[in-house]
C-alpha cells in the first residue's frame, strides 16, 4: 500500500480518450481462448476501461484417473488456459484477476449435469453455467469490484427495444457461430449488463482482429468440448465423479452402471444395456445388437432401468412440454405464439406453435415431426433473428 | 546486491580472487543475519527462503533421529511449508500431532504450551511452532514452549519468517534449536532465507553435493541474494525499534478508523500479542475475493489468507483454527504495513475501504437475503 496511489484503472483511463474516460468499467470474462481474448483487445482498442476476470471453475487435479496420457490441451481452467488469459491481459496492459468459483460451479453445473444423466436426461451444462455462474456470480463480482457490465466472447447480439422497453437477444451475424441456444435463460437484468462484441463478426474477422492486435492466442485452436469433461468422455466423467462424491440420492447411485433390458417400443427384449448414463436419445452407435437395420435410442426409462430402442421413424415426435421458460422479447404470453423452435444445438429451428400452460411452462407443437426430442435439452423459440425465449424439454 | 551480478561475479566456492571476494561478502552477510537473531555466524545456513528452511529443519531433524519410531508436533495455524511437510511425513510413516490454538476472544490464535506438553511422547523428535502467525500476526509463547521441549529432550524448531525484523529476536533467549527466516519479509530480496541451527544440533541435508554451508545445504551460494539478506538484516536491526513503533501506530490508526467507519468489522487474533505490522479484519457480508480485487483496482494491495494459498476455495485454515465461522473467514482481509508505508497511505486506505465495503455488501446476494431474513423475523 505504498508508492503511487494512482490506480491501474485511473492510469488506463488517463491513457484513453477523454470520452472513454467517463465510460463505466466493463469486466471481460477471459477464458484464455481466442474469442474472449479478442473481446478484451477490441474493448481496449476502443479506449474502454476494462478489467479481465478469469473464472477458476474446476480443479483439474480432481479425478486424476480421467487425465489420460495425452497432452491436456486447451481445456478450461487448466493452468495453461489461465496462463494464456494472464498473458493476453499482460499484452493488453489491463488489470487481471483469477476468481475461484469452483464451489458454485460444482453445485450449479457439475452436480446437476451428473444428476441429469443419472435421471435419464441429456443436460446442457453450458447454459446452466451462463445462467447461474457467468451472468450471475461473475456479474455480481464484476459489479462489486466497480464494473457495470460484463463482456464475453459469445456470438450473439443484445438490442434494447425502446417500444417494448425490453432487451432483446438476437442471433449472431455469423450464423455458423451463433450461441443464442445457450443464452436463452438470460433475464432482462442480465441482458442489460451483457456485452457481446463478437455478435457482429464472423470467426474469420475475429481471428483477423486478433492477429492485427497481436493477441498472443490468435492461432489457438477452438475448444468444442464440455470444459470440465476431459477428452470428451462424459460417461467416464460421470462414473468417476459418482465414485468420488456419491449422488444426490441413493437410488441414483444404485442405478449407476446397473445393467438393464434393452427393449423395443413394442416391449420385445433385444438384449442388455450397461447403464443408462451411456445413452442419449437419438444415438445409433454403441447399441451392441445387430438386427439388420439401424436401431436408435428412443427413450431412457429410469423407473424400470430400461433402454427403449426403435426405428428412426419412432424417434420422431411432434409435441413436447417445456418448463422453466424464460421469455425475453415480451412478458409471458397468454395466447399461443408461433415461432421456429430449436431443440438442440445445430438443429435447424422448426416451425411450431407454443401454447402457454402457465407463465413458465408451455406445450410446443411442431408442424412437422422432429427427430429425437430429448428431455434435458433446451427448446429455444426464434422469430427471425430474435430469440423470443426458451425453456427445458421435459 | 548489484555488484555481485556484475563486476563481482565470482563463485564463493572458488579459490581465485573474485571467488574470495564473493566469499567475503557471504561471510559479512552471515554476520549480519546472525546478529539479527542473536546467533553465531556458523549457526546460519542460507537457503532459498523460508519454505526451504522449514523443510530442512523438519526433514533434516527427523532423518537425523536415531529413534526407531518418530513423532512430530506442530500447530493448526502453521504455514503450509510446515503443514504440508508434515503431511508428507505422515506418508513416510512418521506420526504427527497437530495441536489446536485458542479460539476465545482474548488469546485468539495463540498456542497453549500445555497442549504441546500433553502431546509429547517418548518417540517425539521435533516440536515446530511459529513465532508470529503470518495471517493473524499473533505472537506465540515461544520461550515457554521451548522450555517444554527442552525438558522432554525434544528439538524445537520455530518458523520466525513473519517476525524477523519486526520484533526483537534472540535465539538464545527464546531457547530454540532451529529457526527459519526469509529475507523478503524484512525488505530483502525474494528467494533467499536462512535456517538457524544451534551449534551441535545434527540435521541431515536435503540437498547433496559439494560442501557449501558446512555440509548442511549443498549448492553454489546465491551470492547476490545472500548479500541482500545480509544488508536487509543489518538495516532491520538498526531500524527495528523506530520502525516498529511507527508502524504499530499506523496499524492501530488504520484499525480504529475502519472500526469507526464501517459497521460489523472485527479484528481477528489477540490484539495485544501481535507483530506491529499486521492487521487481520473480517468484513461480514463482503466476500474477501471481491474486496481484495476492488481495493487493488484502487491501488491498495492486501491479501486474503496467505499469498501462498491464493486461488484456493477453502477459507484460510488459520482463521478456521482460530475459531472463525466460515463466512467471517471468507470475508477477511490481511493488511500488512512496512517500512515504506506512510501516513498518507493510511489516510487513503481509510478513505477507500469503507465505500468499497459498502458497495460490496449492497451487491452481495447473500447480504440481501440476510437482510430480508432479518426483516421477515
Interface residues (C-beta under 8 A of the other chain):
Chain A: X1 X2 X3 X4 X5 X6 X7 X8 X9 X10 X51 X56 X95 X97 X98 X99 X100 X102 X103 X140 X141 X143 X144 X145 X146
Chain B: X287 X289 X290 X291 X293 X294 X296 X297 X298 X299 X300 X301 X302 X311 X312 X313 X335 X337 X338 X340 X341 X342 X344 X345 X348 X349 X359 X360 X363 X364 X365
